[in-house]
Amino acid sequence: MGFGFRVGVPGMSVRVSTRGVRTSVGPRAARISMGSGGTRISSGMGPFYASTSLSGGRRRTTTTRRAPARRSTVPSAAQLERARRQAERAQQEAQRAAAIAELQELRRQSTSVHLQDFPTAAPPAVPTPPNLGPAWARAEALAFHLQGVGRLARNARSAAKQAAEQDAATYLATEQARLRQVHHHLAAEAAHWWQALVGNDEEVVCEAVNTAVADNPAAGCAVGVDGAVLSVVMRQQDLDTLPDQSPGLTPSGRPTLKKLTQRDRMLWWLTIMGSNLIATVKEALATAPGIAAIDLAVLTRIPDTRRLGIVAYGRWTRQAIESVRWSDPQDALRFLDIGQDVTCSITTTASGNISSKIKPVDVDRLPGLRALLDNAQDESEPGAPSLARLDADLAANPVPSRPLADPYQITPFAEWKRQAAPAPWPERKPAPPAPAPQPSATRVAGQTVVLPEIAQQGLVVSFTFAGSDADLTLLLTGADGLVAVDEDFIFYNQPTAANGAVRLLGKQPEGPRLVERAALHLAALPPRVERVVVSINMDVDTGLTCGALTQAVLDARCVTGAAWHFSVPADPNIRAMVVAEFYRHIVDGAPAWKLRAVGQGWSDGLDGLARAHGVHVD
């Protein structure tokens, strides 16, 4: 069966630029941004010191002979000029060596994309709801009922505790039943999605593949499904974005930079295209198990006309891709041999010579490709970044990821009480509002404070920041500072611990900043937990440090409005930091909880933070 390119939705528009391809599929839109394998290599020269001492067992002798007059040690003009030339040569050699290393790494990365292995899709595993325990429910209820009750009002406090005990069991049972229903619904949705994926539903397959290949150096975009064949368009970088130099050797064998010939540059570009094409096909097949073949067309800007054109297309089957052992960058050129009905504007002669120019292929006989090309709009701008600079440009302007809603978000006790209580609500006489306390000063490292009793029943920890994405992470440790079980490490992939006593509440935008919150019930923690470590860490996908954070603060607040604030320094040398910790203590002979400002950081981010507390992160 020959190549047949399918565009699944009539009237579809495709926008193409050096940053990728954007298309609309059905009611949804897929936005694809082209990343890059560019590297930035810095190098420098440092001083080397050497010293030599002469010693031994010789006996010293003395003489009365007058020592000769010492010669002047001032260097001559010729010596200074010679030293200057040597320093210039050393600097030039260092710069040349750095440029050679950068070009070598750039070539290696750009032609090795196809060597990656992509995990095969599997039925989605729906996480189970968090375990909620009686201690958590009592702490939630007690914090609610104690609001506005003074410490010396014994009768009122006793009544509040009785009411909390009565409400806690019902609240716990209601939330457990609701979470089981949510889990059942999510499992049904996941099963339905998986059946649509393996059944090659066009919208589901295109969305899944577009999500998977969006971060590839040459972005691909799925645009249609015909039976078991998926149509994909890939945006290959323009030829003029490649460097025009290459590492070489002088006649004497010294490393140098030489100008790339037109054909060598074309061969490099063709190898990059093959590497990206094979990687796109491999990842698309791994993402969509029901797809047997990929019809793929490659778009780039034609150098002579500066207009978009299709320079290669063909069909690559799952069987053909899996039959090759991809182990070498040069294997990328095999895309020309293993595909069906492959057409490429870059050809080689029998003697091995390669085309010196890029010309668009004729697509008039393929209506799908003609429609795609007619609807493609070039969105490139003057001065668009080259392959070597694209990563740096994207990293300099990070876009925080959209926070995902937690499907197992717990209903706050006050909201549950309002829904469960008969009107009018509340039946009890409302307590007079307590005066709002003035915010406390920002705590500095080493400062401690004894928490009031009401704070042990319920605290909300908030991390507010801007500039780049980051996460709030908590660890429950023993007296030795180590977690006892993996479940005591609370982060974005494990948002609940200690039967609900510690929960991440999710991340959401508030004005120009993002806020991530956590609920903490110290009174509901098991006895083995001696400390609660509150930390922040940079999003591992950004590769940035805390130096990218702006307006970053962390605060802990209880239901009375009392708050404790901590600053998060924009330290460019660390990627994770323990900001504060809660720990058990004895105050006046009675057990209590204290809060301490810490400020300890790790340069290797979440991994270093986890290892320091006895957790191994995969």
C-alpha positions as CSV (number, residue, x, y, z in Angstrom):
1,M,0.0,0.0,0.0
2,G,1.5,3.3,-1.0
3,F,1.9,6.6,0.9
4,G,-1.3,8.5,1.6
5,F,-1.3,11.5,3.8
6,R,-4.5,12.2,5.7
7,V,-5.6,15.4,7.3
8,G,-8.4,14.4,9.6
9,V,-10.4,17.6,9.9
10,P,-11.7,19.7,6.9
11,G,-10.7,23.3,7.0
12,M,-7.7,22.5,9.3
13,S,-5.1,25.2,9.5
14,V,-1.4,24.5,10.2
15,R,1.0,27.1,11.5
16,V,4.7,26.4,11.2
17,S,7.8,28.1,12.5
18,T,11.3,27.2,13.6
19,R,9.8,26.6,17.0
20,G,7.4,23.9,15.7
21,V,4.0,23.1,14.2
22,R,0.6,24.0,15.5
23,T,-2.6,22.5,14.2
24,S,-6.2,22.1,15.3
25,V,-7.6,18.5,15.5
26,G,-11.4,18.4,16.1
27,P,-12.5,20.6,18.9
28,R,-9.1,20.5,20.5
29,A,-5.9,22.3,19.6
30,A,-2.4,21.0,19.9
31,R,0.4,23.4,20.4
32,I,3.8,22.1,19.5
33,S,7.0,23.9,20.3
34,M,10.3,22.9,18.9
35,G,13.0,22.3,21.4
36,S,16.6,21.7,20.7
37,G,19.6,19.6,21.4
38,G,21.9,22.6,21.6
39,T,24.6,22.7,24.1
40,R,26.5,25.5,25.7
41,I,30.0,24.8,26.8
42,S,32.0,27.2,28.8
43,S,35.7,26.9,29.3
44,G,38.5,28.9,30.8
45,M,42.1,28.8,31.8
46,G,43.2,28.7,35.4
47,P,46.6,29.3,36.9
48,F,48.9,26.4,37.7
49,Y,51.4,26.7,40.5
50,A,54.6,24.7,40.9
51,S,57.3,25.1,43.5
52,T,60.7,23.4,43.9
53,S,62.8,23.3,47.0
54,L,66.5,22.4,47.2
55,S,67.7,20.8,50.3
56,G,70.1,18.3,51.5
57,G,72.8,17.4,53.9
58,R,75.5,19.6,52.5
59,R,77.6,21.7,55.0
60,R,77.4,25.4,54.5
61,T,80.8,27.2,53.9
62,T,81.6,30.8,54.3
63,T,83.8,33.1,52.3
64,T,85.0,36.6,52.5
65,R,84.8,37.1,48.7
66,R,82.6,40.0,47.7
67,A,79.4,39.0,46.0
68,P,79.0,40.2,42.4
69,A,76.6,43.1,41.8
70,R,73.0,41.9,41.1
71,R,71.7,42.3,37.7
72,S,68.5,44.3,37.1
73,T,65.4,42.0,37.0
74,V,63.2,44.5,35.1
75,P,62.0,42.8,31.8
76,S,62.9,44.3,28.6
77,A,60.4,45.6,26.0
78,A,61.1,42.6,23.8
79,Q,60.3,40.2,26.7
80,L,57.1,42.0,27.5
81,E,56.0,41.9,23.9
82,R,56.9,38.2,23.7
83,A,54.8,37.5,26.9
84,R,51.9,39.5,25.5
85,R,51.9,37.4,22.3
86,Q,52.1,34.2,24.2
87,A,49.1,35.2,26.4
88,E,47.1,36.1,23.3
89,R,48.0,32.8,21.7
90,A,47.0,30.9,24.8
91,Q,43.7,32.7,24.9
92,Q,43.0,32.1,21.3
93,E,43.8,28.4,21.7
94,A,41.5,28.1,24.7
95,Q,38.7,29.8,22.7
96,R,39.3,27.5,19.8
97,A,39.3,24.4,22.0
98,A,36.0,25.5,23.5
99,A,34.5,26.1,20.1
100,I,35.7,22.7,18.8
101,A,34.2,21.0,21.9
102,E,30.9,22.8,21.4
103,L,30.7,21.9,17.7
104,Q,31.6,18.2,18.5
105,E,28.9,18.0,21.1
106,L,26.4,19.8,18.9
107,R,27.0,17.3,16.1
108,R,26.8,14.4,18.5
109,Q,23.5,15.5,20.0
110,S,21.8,16.6,16.8
111,T,22.5,13.3,15.0
112,S,21.7,10.9,17.9
113,V,18.1,11.6,18.7
114,H,17.0,8.4,17.1
115,L,19.1,6.3,19.5
116,Q,16.7,6.9,22.3
117,D,14.3,4.2,23.5
118,F,10.7,5.2,24.1
119,P,8.6,3.3,26.7
120,T,5.6,1.5,25.2
121,A,2.2,2.9,26.3
122,A,0.3,0.8,28.8
123,P,-3.1,1.1,30.3
124,P,-3.2,4.1,32.7
125,A,-2.8,3.3,36.4
126,V,-5.3,5.3,38.4
127,P,-3.9,6.3,41.8
128,T,-6.0,5.2,44.8
129,P,-7.6,7.8,47.0
130,P,-5.6,9.0,50.1
131,N,-6.0,7.0,53.3
132,L,-7.9,9.1,55.8
133,G,-7.8,8.2,59.5
134,P,-9.9,9.1,62.6
135,A,-7.0,11.2,64.0
136,W,-7.2,13.4,60.9
137,A,-11.0,13.8,61.1
138,R,-10.9,14.7,64.8
139,A,-8.2,17.3,64.2
140,E,-10.2,18.9,61.4
141,A,-13.4,18.9,63.5
142,L,-11.7,20.2,66.6
143,A,-9.9,23.0,64.8
144,F,-13.3,24.1,63.5
145,H,-15.2,23.9,66.8
146,L,-12.4,25.6,68.8
147,Q,-12.5,28.7,66.7
148,G,-13.2,31.7,68.9
149,V,-13.1,29.7,72.1
150,G,-10.7,31.1,74.7
151,R,-8.1,28.9,76.5
152,L,-9.7,29.6,79.9
153,A,-13.3,28.9,78.8
154,R,-13.3,25.4,80.1
155,N,-17.0,24.6,79.6
156,A,-16.9,25.9,76.0
157,R,-13.8,24.0,75.2
158,S,-15.3,20.8,76.7
159,A,-18.4,21.3,74.6
160,A,-16.3,21.9,71.5
161,K,-14.4,18.7,72.0
162,Q,-17.6,16.7,72.4
163,A,-19.0,18.2,69.2
164,A,-15.8,17.4,67.4
165,E,-15.9,13.8,68.5
166,Q,-19.5,13.5,67.3
167,D,-18.8,15.0,63.9
168,A,-15.5,13.3,63.2
169,A,-16.8,9.8,62.6
170,T,-19.6,11.0,60.2
171,Y,-17.2,13.4,58.4
172,L,-14.6,10.6,57.9
173,A,-17.2,8.1,56.6
174,T,-18.7,10.7,54.2
175,E,-15.3,11.7,52.7
176,Q,-14.2,8.1,52.3
177,A,-17.3,7.2,50.4
178,R,-17.0,10.2,48.2
179,L,-13.4,9.5,47.4
180,R,-14.3,5.9,46.5
181,Q,-16.8,7.2,44.0
182,V,-14.3,9.6,42.5
183,H,-11.8,6.7,42.1
184,H,-14.5,4.5,40.4
185,H,-15.3,7.4,38.0
186,L,-11.6,8.0,37.2
187,A,-11.0,4.3,36.6
188,A,-13.9,4.1,34.2
189,E,-12.7,7.2,32.3
190,A,-9.1,5.7,32.1
191,A,-10.5,2.4,30.7
192,H,-12.5,4.3,28.1
193,W,-9.5,6.4,27.0
194,W,-7.3,3.3,26.7
195,Q,-9.9,1.6,24.5
196,A,-10.1,4.6,22.3
197,L,-6.3,4.8,22.0
198,V,-5.8,1.2,21.1
199,G,-8.8,1.4,18.8
200,N,-7.1,4.2,16.9
201,D,-9.7,6.9,17.6
202,E,-8.4,9.8,15.6
203,E,-8.8,12.6,18.2
204,V,-7.4,10.5,21.1
205,V,-4.4,9.2,19.1
206,C,-3.5,12.6,17.7
207,E,-3.7,14.2,21.1
208,A,-1.6,11.5,22.8
209,V,1.1,11.6,20.0
210,N,1.3,15.4,20.0
211,T,1.8,15.4,23.7
212,A,4.6,12.8,23.4
213,V,6.6,14.4,20.6
214,A,6.1,18.0,21.6
215,D,9.6,18.2,23.3
216,N,11.5,16.7,20.4
217,P,14.2,18.8,18.8
218,A,12.2,18.8,15.6
219,A,8.6,19.0,16.7
220,G,6.2,16.6,15.1
221,C,2.4,17.0,14.9
222,A,-0.1,14.2,14.2
223,V,-2.9,15.4,11.9
224,G,-5.0,12.4,11.0
225,V,-5.6,8.7,11.3
226,D,-6.7,6.3,8.5
227,G,-7.3,2.8,9.8
228,A,-4.0,1.8,11.4
229,V,-2.0,4.5,9.7
230,L,-1.1,7.8,11.4
231,S,-0.2,10.9,9.4
232,V,2.4,13.2,10.9
233,V,4.1,16.4,9.8
234,M,7.5,17.2,11.2
235,R,9.2,20.6,11.1
236,Q,12.9,20.2,10.3
237,Q,15.2,23.1,11.3
238,D,16.4,25.3,8.4
239,L,19.7,24.6,6.7
240,D,21.0,28.1,7.5
241,T,20.7,27.5,11.2
242,L,23.6,25.1,11.2
243,P,27.1,26.4,11.9
244,D,29.4,26.9,8.9
245,Q,32.5,25.5,10.6
246,S,33.6,22.1,11.6
247,P,36.5,20.7,13.7
248,G,39.6,19.8,11.7
249,L,43.4,19.4,11.9
250,T,46.1,21.6,10.6
251,P,48.9,20.1,8.3
252,S,50.9,19.6,11.4
253,G,48.1,17.7,13.2
254,R,46.9,20.5,15.5
255,P,43.2,20.8,16.2
256,T,41.6,23.7,14.3
257,L,38.3,24.9,12.9
258,K,37.7,24.6,9.2
259,K,34.9,25.9,7.0
260,L,32.3,23.3,6.1
261,T,31.9,22.6,2.4
262,Q,28.4,22.9,1.1
263,R,28.1,19.2,0.6
264,D,29.4,18.4,4.1
265,R,26.9,20.8,5.6
266,M,24.2,19.2,3.5
267,L,25.1,15.8,4.7
268,W,25.0,16.9,8.3
269,W,21.6,18.5,7.8
270,L,20.3,15.3,6.1
271,T,21.6,13.2,9.0
272,I,19.8,15.4,11.5
273,M,16.6,15.1,9.5
274,G,16.9,11.3,9.5
275,S,17.6,11.2,13.2
276,N,14.6,13.4,14.0
277,L,12.4,11.5,11.6
278,I,13.2,8.1,13.1
279,A,12.8,9.4,16.6
280,T,9.4,10.9,15.8
281,V,8.3,7.6,14.2
282,K,9.6,5.5,17.1
283,E,7.9,7.7,19.8
284,A,4.6,7.8,17.9
285,L,4.5,4.1,17.5
286,A,5.4,3.6,21.2
287,T,2.6,6.0,22.2
288,A,-0.1,4.6,20.0
289,P,-0.1,0.7,20.2
290,G,-2.8,0.3,17.6
291,I,-0.9,2.2,14.9
292,A,1.0,0.0,12.4
293,A,2.6,2.6,10.2
294,I,3.4,6.3,10.1
295,D,3.0,8.5,7.0
296,L,5.3,11.4,7.6
297,A,6.1,14.5,5.7
298,V,9.0,16.9,6.5
299,L,8.6,20.6,6.2
300,T,11.5,23.2,6.1
301,R,12.2,26.6,4.7
302,I,13.7,26.3,1.2
303,P,16.9,28.4,1.1
304,D,16.4,29.9,-2.3
305,T,12.8,31.0,-1.9
306,R,12.7,31.3,1.9
307,R,9.2,29.7,1.7
308,L,8.1,26.5,3.4
309,G,8.3,23.3,1.3
310,I,8.1,19.6,1.8
311,V,11.5,18.0,1.3
312,A,10.8,14.4,2.3
313,Y,7.8,12.0,2.8
314,G,7.1,8.3,3.0
315,R,5.7,5.5,5.1
316,W,7.5,3.8,7.9
317,T,6.0,0.7,9.4
318,R,6.3,-0.6,12.9
319,Q,7.9,-3.8,11.6
320,A,10.6,-1.9,9.6
321,I,11.5,0.3,12.6
322,E,11.8,-2.6,15.0
323,S,13.9,-4.6,12.6
324,V,16.8,-2.2,12.8
325,R,19.3,-2.1,15.7
326,W,19.7,1.7,16.1
327,S,23.2,2.0,17.6
328,D,25.1,4.6,15.6
329,P,24.5,8.2,14.4
330,Q,25.1,7.2,10.8
331,D,22.1,4.8,11.2
332,A,19.9,7.8,10.9
333,L,20.4,7.8,7.1
334,R,18.7,4.4,6.9
335,F,15.4,6.2,6.9
336,L,15.8,6.4,3.2
337,D,16.1,2.6,2.9
338,I,13.6,1.1,5.3
339,G,10.6,3.3,4.4
340,Q,8.0,2.7,1.7
341,D,7.5,5.1,-1.2
342,V,10.2,7.4,0.3
343,T,10.8,10.6,-1.6
344,C,13.5,13.0,-0.6
345,S,14.8,16.1,-2.3
346,I,18.4,15.4,-1.0
347,T,19.9,12.5,-3.1
348,T,23.2,10.8,-3.4
349,T,24.9,9.6,-6.6
350,A,26.4,6.2,-7.2
351,S,29.8,7.7,-6.4
352,G,28.5,8.9,-3.0
353,N,28.2,12.6,-3.9
354,I,25.3,14.4,-2.3
355,S,23.0,17.1,-3.6
356,S,24.3,20.6,-3.0
357,K,20.9,22.3,-2.9
358,I,17.6,21.8,-1.2
359,K,14.5,21.8,-3.5
360,P,10.9,21.1,-2.5
361,V,9.5,17.8,-3.8
362,D,6.5,17.7,-6.1
363,V,3.3,17.1,-4.0
364,D,0.7,17.8,-6.6
365,R,0.0,14.0,-7.0
366,L,-0.8,13.8,-3.3
367,P,-3.9,15.9,-2.4
368,G,-3.3,15.5,1.4
369,L,0.2,17.0,1.2
370,R,-0.9,19.7,-1.1
371,A,-3.7,20.7,1.3
372,L,-1.3,20.6,4.2
373,L,1.2,22.8,2.4
374,D,-1.5,25.3,1.2
375,N,-2.7,25.7,4.8
376,A,0.7,26.1,6.3
377,Q,1.6,29.6,7.5
378,D,5.1,30.6,8.1
379,E,5.3,32.3,11.5
380,S,9.1,32.7,11.7
381,E,10.5,36.0,12.7
382,P,13.8,37.8,11.6
383,G,16.6,36.7,13.8
384,A,15.0,33.4,14.8
385,P,17.3,31.4,17.2
386,S,19.6,28.8,15.7
387,L,19.9,25.2,17.0
388,A,22.8,26.1,19.2
389,R,20.9,28.9,21.0
390,L,17.4,27.6,21.1
391,D,17.7,25.9,24.5
392,A,19.2,29.0,26.1
393,D,16.5,31.2,24.7
394,L,13.7,29.0,25.9
395,A,15.3,28.6,29.3
396,A,15.6,32.3,29.8
397,N,11.8,32.8,29.4
398,P,10.3,29.8,31.2
399,V,6.5,29.5,31.2
400,P,5.2,27.9,34.4
401,S,3.2,24.8,33.7
402,R,-0.5,24.9,34.2
403,P,-1.3,23.4,37.7
404,L,-3.3,20.2,37.5
405,A,-6.4,19.8,39.7
406,D,-6.2,17.2,42.4
407,P,-9.1,14.8,41.8
408,Y,-9.0,13.6,45.4
409,Q,-9.1,17.1,46.9
410,I,-10.6,16.8,50.4
411,T,-13.8,18.7,51.3
412,P,-12.9,21.1,54.1
413,F,-14.7,20.4,57.3
414,A,-16.4,23.8,57.4
415,E,-17.8,23.2,53.9
416,W,-18.9,19.7,54.9
417,K,-20.5,21.0,58.0
418,R,-22.4,23.6,56.1
419,Q,-23.7,21.1,53.6
420,A,-24.6,18.5,56.2
421,A,-26.2,20.7,58.9
422,P,-30.0,21.5,58.6
423,A,-30.9,25.1,57.9
424,P,-30.5,27.5,59.6
425,W,-26.7,26.9,60.0
426,P,-24.9,27.0,62.3
427,E,-27.2,26.1,65.2
428,R,-24.7,27.1,67.9
429,K,-24.2,30.7,68.8
430,P,-21.4,32.1,66.7
431,A,-18.4,33.2,68.7
432,P,-17.4,36.8,68.4
433,P,-14.6,37.2,65.8
434,A,-11.2,37.2,67.3
435,P,-9.1,40.3,66.5
436,A,-6.9,39.6,63.6
437,P,-3.3,39.5,64.8
438,Q,-0.6,41.6,63.1
439,P,1.6,39.5,60.8
440,S,4.8,38.5,62.5
441,A,8.2,39.5,61.2
442,T,9.9,37.1,58.8
443,R,11.8,34.5,60.6
444,V,15.5,34.1,60.0
445,A,17.5,30.8,60.1
446,G,17.8,29.4,63.6
447,Q,14.8,31.3,65.1
448,T,12.2,29.1,66.9
449,V,8.7,29.7,68.3
450,V,6.4,27.5,70.4
451,L,3.1,26.9,68.5
452,P,-0.2,27.6,70.3
453,E,-2.4,24.6,70.9
454,I,-4.9,25.6,68.2
455,A,-2.1,25.5,65.6
456,Q,-1.5,21.8,66.4
457,Q,-5.1,21.0,65.2
458,G,-4.7,22.7,61.8
459,L,-2.2,24.7,59.8
460,V,-2.0,25.8,56.2
461,V,1.5,26.2,54.8
462,S,1.7,28.4,51.6
463,F,4.5,28.8,49.2
464,T,4.1,31.9,47.0
465,F,6.5,32.6,44.1
466,A,7.0,33.9,40.6
467,G,9.8,33.8,38.0
468,S,9.9,30.1,37.4
469,D,8.1,26.9,38.4
470,A,8.9,25.3,41.8
471,D,7.2,22.8,44.1
472,L,6.4,22.5,47.8
473,T,7.7,19.3,49.4
474,L,7.3,17.9,52.9
475,L,9.0,15.1,54.8
476,L,7.9,13.3,58.0
477,T,11.0,12.1,59.9
478,G,12.0,10.6,63.1
479,A,14.3,12.1,65.7
480,D,17.2,11.0,63.4
481,G,16.0,13.3,60.6
482,L,15.2,10.3,58.3
483,V,11.9,9.1,57.0
484,A,10.7,5.7,58.2
485,V,8.7,4.8,55.1
486,D,8.5,6.1,51.5
487,E,4.9,7.3,52.2
488,D,6.4,10.0,54.5
489,F,7.8,11.8,51.5
490,I,5.1,14.2,50.3
491,F,5.6,15.7,46.9
492,Y,3.7,16.2,43.6
493,N,3.5,12.5,42.9
494,Q,2.5,11.5,46.4
495,P,0.4,14.4,47.8
496,T,-1.0,12.7,51.0
497,A,0.5,11.0,54.0
498,A,-0.2,9.9,57.6
499,N,-3.9,9.1,56.9
500,G,-4.6,12.6,55.7
501,A,-2.7,14.5,58.4
502,V,-0.4,16.0,55.8
503,R,-1.8,16.9,52.3
504,L,-0.7,19.0,49.4
505,L,-3.6,21.1,48.3
506,G,-2.4,21.9,44.8
507,K,-0.9,24.9,43.0
508,Q,-2.9,27.8,41.5
509,P,-2.3,31.3,40.2
510,E,-3.1,34.3,42.3
511,G,-2.4,37.5,40.4
512,P,1.1,37.5,38.9
513,R,2.3,34.7,41.2
514,L,1.7,31.0,41.8
515,V,0.7,29.6,45.2
516,E,1.0,26.0,46.4
517,R,-0.5,25.1,49.7
518,A,-0.4,22.2,52.2
519,A,-2.7,21.3,55.1
520,L,-1.0,20.0,58.2
521,H,-2.5,18.5,61.3
522,L,0.3,18.1,63.8
523,A,-2.1,16.6,66.5
524,A,-3.0,13.8,64.0
525,L,0.5,12.7,63.2
526,P,1.6,9.2,64.5
527,P,4.1,9.1,67.4
528,R,6.9,8.0,65.2
529,V,6.9,11.4,63.4
530,E,9.1,13.7,65.4
531,R,9.7,16.4,62.7
532,V,7.9,17.8,59.7
533,V,10.4,19.2,57.2
534,V,9.0,21.9,54.9
535,S,11.0,22.5,51.8
536,I,10.8,23.9,48.3
537,N,12.5,22.6,45.1
538,M,12.8,23.8,41.6
539,D,10.9,22.0,38.9
540,V,13.4,19.4,37.7
541,D,12.3,19.8,34.1
542,T,13.4,23.5,34.0
543,G,17.0,22.8,35.0
544,L,17.0,26.2,36.8
545,T,18.2,27.1,40.3
546,C,16.5,29.1,43.0
547,G,18.1,32.2,41.5
548,A,15.2,32.1,39.0
549,L,12.6,32.7,41.7
550,T,11.2,36.1,42.4
551,Q,9.0,37.3,45.3
552,A,9.3,33.9,46.9
553,V,7.9,33.6,50.5
554,L,6.6,30.7,52.6
555,D,4.2,31.2,55.5
556,A,2.4,28.9,58.0
557,R,-1.0,30.1,59.2
558,C,-3.5,28.7,61.7
559,V,-7.3,29.2,62.0
560,T,-6.9,32.1,64.4
561,G,-5.0,34.1,61.8
562,A,-1.6,33.8,63.5
563,A,1.1,33.5,60.9
564,W,4.8,32.8,60.7
565,H,6.7,34.0,57.6
566,F,9.9,32.8,56.0
567,S,11.8,34.3,53.1
568,V,13.1,32.1,50.3
569,P,16.4,33.5,49.0
570,A,17.0,33.6,45.2
571,D,20.2,31.6,45.6
572,P,21.7,30.7,42.2
573,N,23.8,27.8,43.7
574,I,20.9,25.6,45.0
575,R,17.9,23.9,43.6
576,A,16.2,22.7,46.8
577,M,16.0,24.2,50.2
578,V,14.6,23.3,53.6
579,V,12.8,26.5,54.7
580,A,11.4,25.5,58.0
581,E,10.6,22.5,60.2
582,F,8.0,21.6,62.9
583,Y,9.3,19.4,65.7
584,R,8.1,17.9,69.0
585,H,9.4,19.5,72.2
586,I,8.7,19.6,75.9
587,V,7.6,23.0,77.2
588,D,7.1,23.5,81.0
589,G,6.9,19.7,81.4
590,A,4.2,19.3,78.7
591,P,4.5,18.0,75.1
592,A,4.3,20.8,72.5
593,W,5.3,21.6,68.9
594,K,7.9,24.2,68.0
595,L,8.6,25.8,64.6
596,R,12.1,26.6,63.5
597,A,13.4,28.5,60.5
598,V,16.2,26.5,58.7
599,G,17.4,27.7,55.3
600,Q,19.5,24.7,54.3
601,G,20.0,24.1,50.5
602,W,21.2,21.4,48.0
603,S,22.7,22.1,44.7
604,D,21.4,18.9,43.1
605,G,17.8,19.7,43.9
606,L,15.1,17.2,44.9
607,D,17.6,14.3,44.7
608,G,19.9,15.8,47.2
609,L,17.1,16.9,49.5
610,A,15.6,13.4,49.4
611,R,18.9,11.6,50.0
612,A,19.7,13.8,53.0
613,H,16.5,12.5,54.6
614,G,16.9,8.8,53.7
615,V,14.7,8.7,50.5
616,H,15.8,7.4,47.2
617,V,14.1,9.1,44.2
618,D,13.9,7.2,40.9
